[in-house]
C-alpha cells in the first residue's frame, strides 16, 4: 500500500516549488502545518448524527459501561493489513472504536491510559501508511503503544497487560514481530531507528524506519546524540515528535498549573504559535478562495508550506542537527497525518526527516482530559467518572515516608535541596515541593545531568538529595562513578522502586543497585527493613557530609511500625544511625539469618517457622552493606553452626 490515501486524493507535495532535500544553503523549510482546532476532527462521520468521531461522550460511556462498547469494525481487524482498504469514514470509525475499547479494557486492568489515548490517530495513520513488521516503528518508552498492540494481533490479550504471563506494558521484541525494539526507559528510539536504518542500507533494502518520541523523552540527552549522528550519517529515517505540550509529564505534575520543564518546551511553543505563519495562512486562504474549486482542493494545504517562506528560528534547532523539519501539524487530524506520512514515505529524499505533531494527552475521554496528570498511569477505574480504585487505608507508601522525612530534615537545615529527573510524583519530591517550592530542581528526563548537577551543588556546600528510581539511576552510572564517588562528594541518592516492581516488568526492575553502588569507592550503601528504618536512613544520609551515600527502598507501603516508639518525631524527623553497624532483631542459637533491607521481614517470618519446627534462629538486620558490620557477622559465624544471608 505504498502511497496509500484515504477518501478523495488530496494534493500534497513536499516537492512543490522546492526540492525535498537537504542541499547546503537551503533557505526554505518544507512544512506541513495544520492549525489546531480548525481541522474538522469533530463530526458525525460514520458515528451517527451529532457524535464526534474523536471523542467518547458521557452518554456513550453510560450506554456500554457494563457490557463494553460495540466495535463492529474493530472486530474485523486482527493485523494492520486489514485496515489498508478502509476509506476515510471507516478509519475515523476505527479510531472511535479503538478509543472506546482502550477505555473499557484499561478500566479493568489499570495501566498507561492518557498517553495511548493521545496517539490513537497517529497509531492508525502509521499502520495505514506503513507496512510493519517490514517497516520499523519504534515507540519511545513504549507506554503509549497500547493502540499499536491492539492493531498488531494482541487485542485478545489486552486483558492480561502488565500481569504475570501477560502482555508487557511496553513494547517487547519477544512479544511480537511488530515490536521492532523493546522499551521502558526513555530517549532510546532515535538511536535504535538510526541503527536499523544503517543496517537496512548496508543490506540494500528500502523499508522505512520510524521513531515516535514524545516531547518529554526528547529532552533526554541521548535523543540529541542520536539526532546529531543521524544528521551526520544522512540516512533516510523518520522521527515523529509527539508534542502533547507536557514536556516532563508523566511525572512532574503536582496538582498545580506548572510550566513544563526545560527550555525545549519554549522552543516547541514558539513553533506552535508563530504569528507570521498564522498571518500568512490567512492571506493564503484568502487567495485560494478566489480560485476555481478544483484548484482550491489541490491547494488545500498551501498554508502547510507557509513556514518555508518565513525565516523563523523554531525549526532551526532540528535543521541544524541535520533534519528536514515538517510541522507542527495537528496529531488528531487523521487525513492530514495520512497525507503527510504518505508523502514523506513516497518522496525520494536523502537524510532524516522530523515530523512535529501536536496532540492532546487523554484525548477523547473527558475524565482524562480534565485530570492534572491526564490519567497517565491508572489503577482500575470507573469508565463513566474516571474515579480510580483506592487502596485500603493503612500505612503510607515508602515514597511518602521518604518525602516527609526529607521535609523534616529540610525544616531544620536550609541547605537541604532535592533533585529529580522528571519524576516528582513517583519519587515523592512533589510532596517536598509543596513545602519548599524553591528547593526542588526538576532537571527533566536527564539522569546524567541530575547526578552531576547534584555533585555541583555539593561542591558549594549544599546538601543535595538526588531522588531517582533504582532502574533509572543506571542511566547516570558513569556520573555516579566519575563525578561523585571518585571525587568523594557528599551527594545523597534515594533509590526508590528497589527490587521487583511487579506490573512494570523487567525494564523497571530495581535489582542491580546494591551491586553497582556497593562496588564504588567511598560510597555508603544502606537499605531499610521498614519505614522507621527508612526515616532514620534519610537522617543518616543528611548527616554524612564527608562522602557520598545512598539508600534503597521498595515500591509499596510500610508495614505499620509504631514510629514514636522508634524515636521518630511527629513530623517524621529521624535519628542518624551509626554508619556500618547492624542490629539484631531476634536472638537464637541454631542458625543465623542475615537480612538486608526488605528481606529482613522475610527472615523474621522464616525464624517464626523454624521455631515451630523446634529450631531457634537469630535474625540480623544488616542495615548497611557497605561498610559491612564485619564484627557482628564474625560473632554470628562463631556462635551459630550455620549462617544464611538473604538479599
TAGIQUI-V425446 format. One record per residue. N is the residue number from 0. RES is the residue in one small letter. OMEGA is omega in degrees with one decimal (* if undefined). Layout:
N&RES&OMEGA, N&RES&OMEGA
//
This chain:
0&x&178.5, 1&x&179.1, 2&x&-178.1, 3&x&172.6, 4&x&179.5, 5&x&-179.1, 6&x&176.9, 7&x&179.5, 8&x&-180.0, 9&x&-175.2, 10&x&175.2, 11&x&179.1, 12&x&175.5, 13&x&179.3, 14&x&-176.3, 15&x&176.0, 16&x&179.7, 17&x&179.5, 18&x&179.2, 19&x&-178.1, 20&x&-179.3, 21&x&-179.3, 22&x&179.1, 23&x&179.8, 24&x&-179.4, 25&x&178.5, 26&x&-176.4, 27&x&179.3, 28&x&174.3, 29&x&-170.3, 30&x&173.5, 31&x&-174.6, 32&x&176.6, 33&x&-177.4, 34&x&178.7, 35&x&173.7, 36&x&-178.8, 37&x&-170.9, 38&x&179.9, 39&x&-178.5, 40&x&176.7, 41&x&179.8, 42&x&-172.9, 43&x&-174.0, 44&x&174.3, 45&x&-173.3, 46&x&-177.5, 47&x&-174.1, 48&x&171.3, 49&x&-178.2, 50&x&179.1, 51&x&-177.5, 52&x&-177.5, 53&x&178.3, 54&x&175.8, 55&x&-176.3, 56&x&177.5, 57&x&177.8, 58&x&178.6, 59&x&178.3, 60&x&-178.4, 61&x&-175.8, 62&x&-175.9, 63&x&-176.2, 64&x&-179.0, 65&x&-173.5, 66&x&-179.0, 67&x&-176.2, 68&x&172.2, 69&x&-177.7, 70&x&-175.2, 71&x&-179.5, 72&x&178.8, 73&x&179.5, 74&x&179.4, 75&x&-174.4, 76&x&173.4, 77&x&-179.0, 78&x&-176.7, 79&x&-179.0, 80&x&-176.7, 81&x&179.2, 82&x&-172.2, 83&x&-177.6, 84&x&178.3, 85&x&173.3, 86&x&-174.8, 87&x&-179.0, 88&x&-180.0, 89&x&178.9, 90&x&176.3, 91&x&176.6, 92&x&177.6, 93&x&177.8, 94&x&-179.5, 95&x&-178.7, 96&x&176.9, 97&x&-179.1, 98&x&179.9, 99&x&-179.6, 100&x&179.0, 101&x&-179.9, 102&x&-178.1, 103&x&-176.3, 104&x&-177.0, 105&x&176.0, 106&x&-177.8, 107&x&-174.6, 108&x&-166.0, 109&x&179.3, 110&x&-179.1, 111&x&-174.6, 112&x&-171.1, 113&x&-177.9, 114&x&179.3, 115&x&176.1, 116&x&-177.3, 117&x&-176.9, 118&x&178.5, 119&x&-178.1, 120&x&178.8, 121&x&-179.2, 122&x&179.3, 123&x&-178.4, 124&x&179.7, 125&x&-178.0, 126&x&175.3, 127&x&-174.8, 128&x&-176.3, 129&x&-175.8, 130&x&175.2, 131&x&6.5, 132&x&178.4, 133&x&170.1, 134&x&-173.8, 135&x&173.6, 136&x&-178.4, 137&x&-179.7, 138&x&178.6, 139&x&-173.9, 140&x&176.2, 141&x&-178.9, 142&x&-179.8, 143&x&-171.6, 144&x&-178.5, 145&x&178.2, 146&x&175.4, 147&x&179.2, 148&x&-179.5, 149&x&-176.7, 150&x&-175.5, 151&x&168.5, 152&x&-176.1, 153&x&-177.7, 154&x&-177.0, 155&x&179.8, 156&x&-177.3, 157&x&178.3, 158&x&-179.7, 159&x&-171.6, 160&x&179.0, 161&x&177.5, 162&x&179.6, 163&x&-179.0, 164&x&-177.6, 165&x&179.3, 166&x&173.6, 167&x&174.3, 168&x&-179.8, 169&x&175.2, 170&x&-175.1, 171&x&-175.6, 172&x&-178.0, 173&x&-176.0, 174&x&-177.1, 175&x&175.0, 176&x&177.7, 177&x&173.8, 178&x&-172.3, 179&x&-177.5, 180&x&177.9, 181&x&-176.8, 182&x&-176.5, 183&x&172.6, 184&x&-172.1, 185&x&168.0, 186&x&-177.3, 187&x&-167.2, 188&x&-176.1, 189&x&176.8, 190&x&-178.9, 191&x&-179.5, 192&x&178.5, 193&x&177.0, 194&x&178.6, 195&x&179.5, 196&x&178.1, 197&x&176.9, 198&x&176.2, 199&x&-177.3, 200&x&179.9, 201&x&178.5, 202&x&177.9, 203&x&174.8, 204&x&-176.1, 205&x&178.5, 206&x&-179.0, 207&x&175.3, 208&x&-172.4, 209&x&173.2, 210&x&176.3, 211&x&-174.1, 212&x&-178.2, 213&x&-179.8, 214&x&171.9, 215&x&-177.0, 216&x&-177.1, 217&x&173.7, 218&x&179.0, 219&x&-175.8, 220&x&-178.4, 221&x&179.2, 222&x&179.9, 223&x&174.0, 224&x&-179.4, 225&x&179.9, 226&x&177.2, 227&x&179.4, 228&x&179.8, 229&x&177.9, 230&x&178.5, 231&x&-178.0, 232&x&178.1, 233&x&178.8, 234&x&176.8, 235&x&174.2, 236&x&-177.8, 237&x&170.9, 238&x&174.1, 239&x&177.3, 240&x&180.0, 241&x&-172.8, 242&x&177.1, 243&x&171.6, 244&x&178.0, 245&x&-162.1, 246&x&-175.4, 247&x&166.3, 248&x&26.5, 249&x&-162.9, 250&x&177.3, 251&x&-171.8, 252&x&179.7, 253&x&179.9, 254&x&179.8, 255&x&174.7, 256&x&-174.0, 257&x&177.5, 258&x&175.6, 259&x&-174.3, 260&x&169.4, 261&x&-178.8, 262&x&-178.2, 263&x&-179.2, 264&x&178.0, 265&x&177.9, 266&x&-179.5, 267&x&178.9, 268&x&178.4, 269&x&176.9, 270&x&-176.8, 271&x&-170.8, 272&x&-178.9, 273&x&-176.1, 274&x&179.9, 275&x&179.9, 276&x&-178.8, 277&x&179.3, 278&x&-179.6, 279&x&176.4, 280&x&-178.0, 281&x&176.5, 282&x&-179.2, 283&x&179.7, 284&x&179.4, 285&x&178.4, 286&x&-175.2, 287&x&-179.6, 288&x&179.7, 289&x&-178.7, 290&x&175.2, 291&x&-174.6, 292&x&-178.9, 293&x&179.4, 294&x&176.3, 295&x&179.3, 296&x&-177.8, 297&x&-179.0, 298&x&-175.4, 299&x&-179.5, 300&x&-177.8, 301&x&179.1, 302&x&-178.9, 303&x&177.4, 304&x&-172.9, 305&x&-177.1, 306&x&177.5, 307&x&179.2, 308&x&-175.5, 309&x&-179.7, 310&x&177.1, 311&x&-173.9, 312&x&-171.0, 313&x&-174.3, 314&x&179.4, 315&x&179.6, 316&x&-177.8, 317&x&-178.9, 318&x&177.2, 319&x&174.4, 320&x&175.3, 321&x&-178.6, 322&x&171.1, 323&x&-171.7, 324&x&176.4, 325&x&176.0, 326&x&-1.6, 327&x&174.2, 328&x&-178.9, 329&x&-178.6, 330&x&175.7, 331&x&174.0, 332&x&-171.9, 333&x&-178.5, 334&x&-179.5, 335&x&178.2, 336&x&-179.6, 337&x&-179.3, 338&x&-175.9, 339&x&179.5, 340&x&177.9, 341&x&-179.2, 342&x&177.8, 343&x&-176.5, 344&x&-171.8, 345&x&-179.0, 346&x&176.5, 347&x&-175.8, 348&x&170.6, 349&x&175.8, 350&x&-176.4, 351&x&179.5, 352&x&173.7, 353&x&176.6, 354&x&-176.7, 355&x&178.3, 356&x&179.1, 357&x&-177.8, 358&x&177.1, 359&x&178.1, 360&x&-178.3, 361&x&-172.4, 362&x&171.9, 363&x&179.8, 364&x&-170.4, 365&x&178.8, 366&x&179.0, 367&x&179.3, 368&x&-175.7, 369&x&-175.3, 370&x&-179.2, 371&x&179.4, 372&x&-179.2, 373&x&-177.1, 374&x&-178.5, 375&x&177.3, 376&x&-170.7, 377&x&165.3, 378&x&175.8, 379&x&-174.4, 380&x&174.8, 381&x&-173.6, 382&x&-176.5, 383&x&-175.2, 384&x&-173.5, 385&x&-179.4, 386&x&-176.2, 387&x&178.3, 388&x&-179.4, 389&x&177.6, 390&x&178.7, 391&x&-178.3, 392&x&-178.7, 393&x&178.6, 394&x&175.7, 395&x&174.1, 396&x&174.6, 397&x&179.2, 398&x&-179.1, 399&x&174.9, 400&x&177.9, 401&x&-176.0, 402&x&-177.2, 403&x&177.5, 404&x&175.0, 405&x&176.6, 406&x&178.2, 407&x&177.8, 408&x&-177.7, 409&x&177.0, 410&x&-176.5, 411&x&-178.7, 412&x&-174.9, 413&x&-179.8, 414&x&-177.7, 415&x&177.1, 416&x&179.5, 417&x&177.3, 418&x&174.1, 419&x&-175.3, 420&x&178.6, 421&x&-177.5, 422&x&-178.0, 423&x&178.7, 424&x&-175.7, 425&x&-177.6, 426&x&-177.5, 427&x&-177.7, 428&x&175.4, 429&x&176.2, 430&x&176.4, 431&x&-178.2, 432&x&178.7, 433&x&179.3, 434&x&-177.1, 435&x&-175.5, 436&x&-178.6, 437&x&-178.9, 438&x&176.2, 439&x&179.9, 440&x&174.3, 441&x&-174.1, 442&x&-173.0, 443&x&-178.5, 444&x&-172.0, 445&x&-175.9, 446&x&178.6, 447&x&179.2, 448&x&-179.0, 449&x&-177.2, 450&x&-177.6, 451&x&173.2, 452&x&177.5, 453&x&177.2, 454&x&177.0, 455&x&176.4, 456&x&179.8, 457&x&178.4, 458&x&-178.0, 459&x&174.1, 460&x&174.9, 461&x&-179.5, 462&x&-176.4, 463&x&170.9, 464&x&-176.7, 465&x&-175.2, 466&x&-177.3, 467&x&175.9, 468&x&177.5, 469&x&-176.2, 470&x&-178.9, 471&x&177.4, 472&x&174.5, 473&x&-176.9, 474&x&-179.9, 475&x&-171.0, 476&x&-179.8, 477&x&178.6, 478&x&175.8, 479&x&-179.5, 480&x&-168.1, 481&x&-171.1, 482&x&-178.1, 483&x&-172.0, 484&x&-176.9, 485&x&177.7, 486&x&176.8, 487&x&-179.0, 488&x&-176.6, 489&x&171.4, 490&x&179.2, 491&x&-179.6, 492&x&174.2, 493&x&-173.1, 494&x&179.3, 495&x&177.9, 496&x&177.3, 497&x&-179.2, 498&x&179.3, 499&x&-174.9, 500&x&174.1, 501&x&-167.1, 502&x&-178.2, 503&x&170.7, 504&x&-170.1, 505&x&-176.5, 506&x&-178.5, 507&x&-179.2, 508&x&-179.0, 509&x&-172.0, 510&x&-167.7, 511&x&-169.8, 512&x&-179.6, 513&x&-179.7, 514&x&-173.1, 515&x&176.5, 516&x&-177.8, 517&x&-179.5, 518&x&-174.2, 519&x&176.6, 520&x&173.7, 521&x&-173.5, 522&x&170.9, 523&x&-173.6, 524&x&-175.9, 525&x&173.0, 526&x&-178.1, 527&x&177.5, 528&x&178.5, 529&x&-175.6, 530&x&177.6, 531&x&177.6, 532&x&177.7, 533&x&-179.8, 534&x&177.3, 535&x&-179.5, 536&x&171.7, 537&x&178.2, 538&x&179.8, 539&x&-178.7, 540&x&178.0, 541&x&-177.4, 542&x&179.8, 543&x&-175.0, 544&x&-177.9, 545&x&-178.3, 546&x&178.3, 547&x&179.1, 548&x&178.3, 549&x&172.9, 550&x&-177.0, 551&x&175.6, 552&x&-170.7, 553&x&168.2, 554&x&177.2, 555&x&-174.6, 556&x&175.4, 557&x&-174.9, 558&x&176.7, 559&x&179.8, 560&x&171.2, 561&x&-172.1, 562&x&179.6, 563&x&179.5, 564&x&178.9, 565&x&176.6, 566&x&-177.6, 567&x&-177.2, 568&x&-179.0, 569&x&179.2, 570&x&174.3, 571&x&171.4, 572&x&-179.3, 573&x&179.8, 574&x&179.8, 575&x&177.3, 576&x&173.5, 577&x&-174.5, 578&x&175.5, 579&x&-179.5, 580&x&175.8, 581&x&-179.5, 582&x&177.6, 583&x&179.7, 584&x&-177.7, 585&x&-179.3, 586&x&175.7, 587&x&-177.3, 588&x&-174.2, 589&x&-178.6, 590&x&176.2, 591&x&176.9, 592&x&179.6, 593&x&-178.8, 594&x&179.0, 595&x&177.8, 596&x&-174.9, 597&x&-177.5, 598&x&177.8, 599&x&177.4, 600&x&177.3, 601&x&176.0, 602&x&179.1, 603&x&177.4, 604&x&179.6, 605&x&179.2, 606&x&178.1, 607&x&177.8, 608&x&178.2, 609&x&178.8, 610&x&177.1, 611&x&179.9, 612&x&176.8, 613&x&178.5, 614&x&177.9, 615&x&-175.1, 616&x&169.9, 617&x&176.5, 618&x&176.1, 619&x&171.1, 620&x&-173.5, 621&x&-177.5, 622&x&-178.2, 623&x&168.9, 624&x&172.6, 625&x&-5.3, 626&x&-177.5, 627&x&177.3, 628&x&-176.3, 629&x&179.8, 630&x&-179.7, 631&x&-179.0, 632&x&177.5, 633&x&179.2, 634&x&179.0, 635&x&-179.9, 636&x&179.6, 637&x&-172.0, 638&x&-176.9, 639&x&178.5, 640&x&-179.8, 641&x&176.3, 642&x&-179.7, 643&x&175.5, 644&x&-177.6, 645&x&-178.6, 646&x&*
//
